[in-house]
Amino acid sequence: SDFLKNNIRCNAIAPGTVHTPSWEDRVKAAANPEQAKKDFIARQPMGRLGKAEEIATLAIYLASDESDFVTGITHSIDGGMSI
């Protein structure tokens, strides 16, 4: 609460599997890249990987004045993995 007195909020973003260059590198390094890609997607309740833009949208919201009353929360943005 000392930080709140100084208008400092703390939130965390917990993303699921996101389609990024590092994810592509992991898939390419697999013994069977095509199967690895299918396996990653099959584990996603929404049937697809997240997009970097979706994570960025949450970060922008948390940095904006619109989230002034939001603090102390871990925001899961994981396509349903945590439910």
C-alpha positions as a Markdown table, in Angstrom:
| # | Residue | x | y | z |
|---|---|---|---|---|
| 1 | Ser | 0.0 | 0.0 | 0.0 |
| 2 | Asp | 3.0 | 2.4 | 0.3 |
| 3 | Phe | 3.3 | 2.4 | -3.5 |
| 4 | Leu | -0.4 | 3.2 | -3.9 |
| 5 | Lys | 0.2 | 6.4 | -1.9 |
| 6 | Asn | 2.6 | 7.4 | -4.7 |
| 7 | Asn | 0.1 | 6.4 | -7.4 |
| 8 | Ile | 2.1 | 3.3 | -8.3 |
| 9 | Arg | 0.1 | 0.2 | -9.3 |
| 10 | Cys | 1.4 | -3.3 | -9.9 |
| 11 | Asn | -0.2 | -5.8 | -12.2 |
| 12 | Ala | 1.1 | -8.9 | -14.0 |
| 13 | Ile | 0.4 | -10.3 | -17.4 |
| 14 | Ala | 0.4 | -14.1 | -17.7 |
| 15 | Pro | 0.2 | -15.0 | -21.4 |
| 16 | Gly | -0.4 | -18.4 | -22.8 |
| 17 | Thr | 1.3 | -19.7 | -25.9 |
| 18 | Val | 1.8 | -16.8 | -28.3 |
| 19 | His | 2.8 | -17.0 | -31.9 |
| 20 | Thr | 6.2 | -15.3 | -31.9 |
| 21 | Pro | 9.5 | -15.7 | -33.6 |
| 22 | Ser | 10.8 | -17.6 | -30.5 |
| 23 | Trp | 7.9 | -19.9 | -30.7 |
| 24 | Glu | 8.6 | -20.5 | -34.4 |
| 25 | Asp | 12.2 | -21.3 | -33.5 |
| 26 | Arg | 11.0 | -23.9 | -30.9 |
| 27 | Val | 8.8 | -25.5 | -33.4 |
| 28 | Lys | 11.5 | -25.6 | -36.1 |
| 29 | Ala | 13.9 | -27.2 | -33.6 |
| 30 | Ala | 11.5 | -30.1 | -32.9 |
| 31 | Ala | 12.2 | -33.5 | -34.4 |
| 32 | Asn | 8.9 | -33.2 | -36.3 |
| 33 | Pro | 8.1 | -29.5 | -36.7 |
| 34 | Glu | 4.7 | -30.0 | -38.3 |
| 35 | Gln | 3.6 | -32.3 | -35.5 |
| 36 | Ala | 5.0 | -30.0 | -32.9 |
| 37 | Lys | 2.9 | -27.1 | -34.3 |
| 38 | Lys | -0.2 | -29.3 | -34.3 |
| 39 | Asp | 0.5 | -30.4 | -30.7 |
| 40 | Phe | 0.9 | -26.8 | -29.5 |
| 41 | Ile | -2.4 | -25.8 | -31.1 |
| 42 | Ala | -4.2 | -28.9 | -29.8 |
| 43 | Arg | -3.4 | -27.9 | -26.2 |
| 44 | Gln | -5.1 | -24.5 | -26.7 |
| 45 | Pro | -8.8 | -24.5 | -25.6 |
| 46 | Met | -9.5 | -21.8 | -28.3 |
| 47 | Gly | -7.9 | -23.9 | -31.0 |
| 48 | Arg | -5.3 | -21.3 | -31.9 |
| 49 | Leu | -2.2 | -19.6 | -30.5 |
| 50 | Gly | -2.4 | -16.1 | -29.1 |
| 51 | Lys | -1.2 | -13.1 | -31.0 |
| 52 | Ala | 1.4 | -10.7 | -29.8 |
| 53 | Glu | -1.1 | -7.8 | -30.5 |
| 54 | Glu | -3.6 | -9.4 | -28.1 |
| 55 | Ile | -1.0 | -9.3 | -25.3 |
| 56 | Ala | 0.0 | -5.7 | -26.2 |
| 57 | Thr | -3.6 | -4.6 | -26.1 |
| 58 | Leu | -3.8 | -5.7 | -22.4 |
| 59 | Ala | -0.5 | -4.0 | -21.6 |
| 60 | Ile | -1.7 | -0.8 | -23.2 |
| 61 | Tyr | -4.9 | -1.0 | -21.2 |
| 62 | Leu | -3.0 | -1.5 | -17.9 |
| 63 | Ala | -0.7 | 1.5 | -18.7 |
| 64 | Ser | -3.7 | 3.7 | -19.5 |
| 65 | Asp | -5.8 | 5.9 | -17.3 |
| 66 | Glu | -8.7 | 3.6 | -18.0 |
| 67 | Ser | -7.2 | 1.1 | -15.6 |
| 68 | Asp | -6.6 | 3.5 | -12.7 |
| 69 | Phe | -8.6 | 1.3 | -10.3 |
| 70 | Val | -6.8 | -1.9 | -11.3 |
| 71 | Thr | -3.9 | -3.1 | -9.1 |
| 72 | Gly | -2.6 | -6.3 | -7.5 |
| 73 | Ile | -3.9 | -8.6 | -10.2 |
| 74 | Thr | -2.4 | -11.3 | -12.4 |
| 75 | His | -4.2 | -11.1 | -15.8 |
| 76 | Ser | -4.3 | -14.5 | -17.5 |
| 77 | Ile | -4.5 | -14.0 | -21.3 |
| 78 | Asp | -4.1 | -17.6 | -22.3 |
| 79 | Gly | -7.0 | -18.5 | -24.5 |
| 80 | Gly | -8.7 | -20.5 | -21.8 |
| 81 | Met | -5.8 | -22.5 | -20.5 |
| 82 | Ser | -6.4 | -21.4 | -16.9 |
| 83 | Ile | -10.0 | -22.3 | -16.7 |
